[in-house]
Structure formats: structure tokens, C-alpha cells
Amino acid sequence: MISVIIPTYNAEKYIGRLLDALGNQTIKPDEIIVVDSSSLDRTVNIAVSKGAHVISIPKEEFDHGSTRTLAGKKAKGKILIYFTQDVIPVDEKAIEFLTLPFREDKKIAATYGRQIPYENTDLFGKHLRLFNYPEKSFEKSIEDSKTMGFKVAFLSNSFAAYRRECLESVGWFPENIIFGEDSVVAARLLMKGYKIKYVAEAKVYHSHSYSVIQEFRRYFDVGVFHKTQFWMLETFGKPEKEGIRYVKSELKFLLDNGAFHLLPNFFFRNFAKYLGYKMGYNFDKLPVNIRKAFSMNKHFWNKCKEKQ
């Protein structure tokens, strides 16, 4: 049995087409759970009209990890597939391909698919997807941390599937985390001896065109994530080499596409990301109001403030 889980907030622009696409899959989910953070638009009405089961929670209670755990525990499936609201399957075989590895190898605890950028995404956003989601599938185990380093724990809940019993065995998703709940689970699964598979044949459209300010905020959150989950850096290694590889790849991508006019933006953008990361990594030296202003995940800091 397969359960699909979709966290939403003001998703009326996306949720209808995602649910329609799921209904056209060669392997259809047995249930679809939408966990909605008190949307102010027609998200819930659309989801209900498409046959989804809706769980509503207060906006203030949303948490990347605990919200997904809440829905996962209520789900009936032995396979749990997580989407984000702004994703749409490329074709009718996305779920079929994503879940096939579970039938082939019992050691595979999680899979994630290829994310293809939307046509109107800028070159920076397109490169991010092409860099993280190559054309060929591969498996990862704890042994691969020797060559892959920190990236061995990369996995994206925008389009990922988990063997329920394996997810339960590592305590579900972590709570009170700024983001990266998927990578934390991936790390725990690998350390327990399971394998993770990237399935390039399972494809969805998903991408963003971030501004320089959004990049700063995104990398501020990455810095916070790395600081609060430092055990992952100790286990798999620090991400500096991967960061350098990414910058070189992005520069080549721009040059290959003749985007010489974007080079000043490239340098400014990467400086902003570096600055954001460093400030995020040292967030404990900043007042809460500054952390909130610098972050893309303001609800996280609101919850932190409430606990003080």
C-alpha cells in the first residue's frame, strides 16, 4: 500500500494539478494525505474535491520534521511518498519508477527522484537542479561517504519515498529543525546499514528562481542547519569541497550558455551565499530578531522565541 503526503500552505495555484497528475499515474497511491497549515485560500476545498484526506493544523505549529511525521503516522501505507506542493510529475510513471527499488532490494530504505527545472526558471535555478539531479541513477550506502563526503546524505522530500518500517526504525523525522529533515533521516538510515537510491527515471518538475537576497537567506538557513546538526559534519565530513565544485560547475554552466552578462551577478550571488552561510553558522551570536530577518524560515524562529 502506498500513501502520498503533501504539506501545503496557500497552495491553490499548485495543488489541483499535482493531485490530477497523481490520479493519472500507472501506479496510483492508495491514499493521499494533505496536511495543511491553515491556508487562507482554496487549498483545502480543492484537495477535498480531488479526493484527498486533509489534516489541518495551525500555521504556527508547522515544522518541517514533526508535520511530516504527524501525517506519516496517520498514513496507512507501507511506502510513504512525500511531495512538496509546487511539484508536478513529468509523466505517468513517476511513482512506478520511484517505488520499484523497494521491490528489488530490501536494503533500500528510501528513494528520491529527479527534479527537472520549469522552463521559466532562470539559469541559476536551472543549474541547481541539473547539478543535484543527474541523468543517471545510483545507490548510496555508508561506505560511499568516503568518496561523496557530506553529500552522501543528500535526499529531497520534494519528491522522495520511504519504506515505512525503516523510517520508524530511525525515529521518524527530527523535530524543531530549520529544514533538512530529509537529510537527517538519510544520514540515520545510512548509519543503520540501509541504502538510499537516486532514481533518475522518476521525474518531476520543480525549481525556483531565487533573488540574491533569497540566496543569502537560504544559505543562512544552511549554516544554521550545519551548526545545529554538527554531528553530520563530524560523521560525513564538512561540505567545503562540494561547495567549491558547485561554484565551478555554475560558472561553466553560465559560460556554456553564453550568459556573460550574468557574471557580475554570479560573483555577487556567491559572495552573498558565503556571507549568509557564515552568519547562519554563527547564528548563536546574533539576536533572535536578526536571525529571523536573515532566514527564509521565519516560523522556526517564532517557535524558538516562544520556548525562551
ABEGO torsion letter per residue (X at the ends): XBBBBBBBBGAAAAAAAAAAAAAABABBBABBBBBBBGBABAAAAAAAAAGBBBBBBBAAABBAAAAAAAAAAABABABBBBBBAABBBABAAAAAAAAAAAAABAABABBBBBBBBBAABBAAAAAAAAAABBABBBBBBAAAAAAAEAAAABBBAABBBBBAAAAAAAGEBBBGBABGAAAAAAAAAAAAGBBBBBBAABBBBBBBBBBAAAAAAAAAAAAAAAAAAAAAAAAAEBAAAAAAAAAAAAAAAAAAAGBAAAAAAAAAAAAAAAAAAAAAAAAAABBAAAAAAABABAAAAAAAAAAX
